[in-house]
Amino acid sequence: MINLLLLVFTFSFLLLFGELFTSIMYDKGLIFQKEISFRSIFIFLCYCIVIGTFINSIFQLKDILGPELFSSILKGNYHHPKEEDRIFMFLDLNNSTSIAEEIGHTQYSKFIQQTFKTITDSIANNDASIYQYVGDEVVLTWNTEHGIQDNKCVQVFYDIKKAIEKRRDYFMNNFGNLPTFKAGIHTGIVSSIQIGIIKKEIAYHGDVLNATARIQSECKNLGVPILISNSLSKKIGLKLPPLAEIKLRGRKSLMKLYTV
């Protein structure tokens, strides 16, 4: 709405007062400025509203999908299934059930809203796309090549912690709780495609997502806030001894897990 009002104001200002400025460069002014009438102003404002609404809708769609998915959809990349090498992070809010019971479901909804609002800049600054919000959990994804640059796929977790810490007083004063997260991160090949008719979205399919969810669930068992799979640790050059080895459903081999 702000973008729309700004656009209407700017164009209206130029239309009504442009002659004052253009006369400095053109003695006779611009032709259309000599024919201003109530009808022409009304038509021009309607035009600005239509164009402004369209531009504002594009920005809103970009915010909903995220920059990466938005540009991919414009290019038509997801009309047919395609394989991608991607990183996924399952970011889960700690103690969500107890917090909801303590503050009530209405306040809890506001708590979740403000939490996700607080971490948005950290997500955007690390070039992550938000794949899904699932209750108190958010799933982030990167193209693997981009996600491992400067270890963005790991750095985002610590940037989120810093962002929340900066709003500690707000959360404690309003909710009596400070949001904290646990995260599992994994990488691999997935199939991606655009699904839905009335409500469209990009869906990813593959064992990578199931494995990432399982890795995240191990955080609580191992008492650490973040776990990284062996395949991702190799790509980002993590040189630490594995914290644990787990057997994923449907797999015979064990997967090594690391924390940072």
C-alpha positions, -999 to +999 in steps of 0.1 A: +000+000+000+029+024+008+044+017-027+010+024-043+004+057-024+040+069-032+036+061-069+002+080-071+016+110-052+048+112-074+030+110-107+003+134-095+029+159-083+047+158-116+015+162-135+003+192-115+035+210-108+058+197-136+054+229-156+071+249-129+102+227-132+102+220-170+098+257-178+134+261-165+146+239-194+118+245-219+104+281-222+070+269-234+067+239-211+056+204-222+026+201-244+004+179-222+009+204-193-009+230-214-040+209-216-047+200-179-083+197-170-103+179-143-110+151-167-074+146-177-063+146-140-090+120-131-080+098-160-043+101-151-050+093-114-070+062-125-041+051-146-017+056-117-039+035-094-041+007-119-003+007-127+005+012-090-017-018-080+000-040-106+035-030-094+026-034-058+011-069-065+044-079-081+063-068-050+039-087-028+043-118-049+081-115-047+079-113-009+056-143-007+078-165-029+112-151-021+136-137-047+150-171-059+116-188-065+101-156-079+127-153-106+125-190-114+087-189-118+090-159-142+114-180-163+090-209-163+116-232-147+091-253-126+064-262-151+080-297-155+098-318-129+135-310-127+163-322-105+182-298-083+211-299-059+198-281-028+204-274+008+176-276+033+174-263+069+146-274+092+144-246+118+122-256+147+111-235+177+121-249+211+095-255+238+066-244+216+040-265+234+049-252+269+050-216+257+016-220+241+001-234+273+017-206+294+006-176+273-025-189+256-031-196+219-039-159+210-007-145+224+012-175+211+000-167+176+014-132+180+046-146+195+051-168+164+043-139+141+068-116+158+094-143+159+092-150+122+092-112+115+123-108+136+143-135+117+133-124+082+162-101+076+187-127+087+172-152+062+172-127+034+207-115+041+219-151+037+201-156+004+178-183+018+144-190+004+116-198+027+101-231+014+074-236+041+060-225+074+048-255+092+033-244+125+062-233+147+088-245+121+102-229+091+120-247+062+147-228+044+164-238+012+193-227-010+208-238-043+237-257-029+263-237-048+250-205-034+243-219+001+279-230+007+293-196-003+306-180+029+289-208+047+256-189+044+236-221+052+252-222+086+257-185+092+220-178+090+214-198+122+237-176+142+224-144+126+189-154+136+201-159+172+217-124+172+185-108+157+164-124+184+188-113+212+185-077+200+148-079+207+151-097+240+134-070+260+105-069+236+099-106+238+104-109+276+081-079+283+053-090+260+055-128+262+077-137+290+097-160+267+126-156+243+123-177+212+152-202+205+156-226+177+171-260+169+182-267+133+191-297+111+209-290+077+214-314+049+220-313+011+213-335-019+194-340-051+156-333-051+129-331-077+111-298-079+079-288-096+051-262-095+019-278-081-016-265-074-043-247-094-061-223-071-031-220-047+002-226-065+035-234-049+069-250-056+072-285-041+104-304-035+103-342-033+131-366-023+147-384+006+167-353+014+138-336+031+129-366+052+166-370+062+168-333+072+137-336+094+153-366+111+186-347+116+167-318+132+149-341+156+183-355+168+192-321+182+171-326+212+185-361+218+221-350+215+216-317+234+229-294+207+211-265+188+224-273+153+233-305+134+249-308+100+250-339+078+282-355+066+275-346+030+271-309+038+301-309+061+323-320+032+310-293+009+317-265+034+350-280+045+340-286+081+369-303+099+355-315+132+350-350+146+315-363+141+292-359+171+271-389+164+260-415+138+224-422+131+206-447+109+179-432+088+147-451+079+152-471+047+190-468+047+215-494+057+245-471+062+249-448+091+250-410+086+276-389+105+264-357+122+284-327+131+277-296+151+293-261+151 
